[in-house]
Amino acid sequence: MHKTQGQREIEARSYWLERELDTVRPAVIVTLGATALTSLLRNKVSLRDYVNAPFEINGGWATTTYHLSFALCQQDESSRDKVLDEITQALARARELADKHKPPT
């Protein structure tokens, strides 16, 4: 009843996300931002609790980082560079996890 637009969108798309994950079965999922993380976990959580903390989910791994728009909204170049560095590190961790947990062929 008192749901935000984001919450309604997450619920409406959750069916399709679950189907896609069941079909693709990715070794690693990278969520960009709080909305993507909430959608994946189907629970409102703090992004800060998950940044730099890969976690297992549905037989695979997930890692989360900031959405690129967060970097663009930073007030100064130093802050923007710090956020972009965090995003880059998260993608590198995702690659390491994918290489480490490749399904057998």
Summary of the structure (lengths in Angstrom):
residues: 105
radius of gyration: 14.9
end to end distance: 47.2
largest distance: 47.3
contacts: 262
relative contact order: 0.15
helix: 57%
strand: 14%
